[in-house]
Amino acid sequence: FLSTEQMLRWGWRVPFIGVLLPGLLILQGVHALDETAEFKHMKEEGNNPAPVSSFECMSQTSSTSILDYWRHGLLCVGGAMSMISCNWLLQSYMSSWL
């Protein structure tokens, strides 16, 4: 579609231009969203909960998650390792075999 010189000069900008319109539409849609009635009611009453930093919340839940769900974590790691090894086998041996 484009020569190497055209790609190096201006072609790399094409994907950014392609996502400009959808990005603007998404921003406009998010801006047009209305708050829920429950949130508005809480805001009117002044019953805003104290903000908790995401680091505090993450550190509490991550340690609990690791201790409570270690079997699930090992299962995910094992599944990922098996998928990676199968992919490696297909890409290395099957390409030389074919």
Order of alpha helices (4+ residues) and beta strands (2+ residues): alpha-alpha-alpha-alpha-alpha-alpha
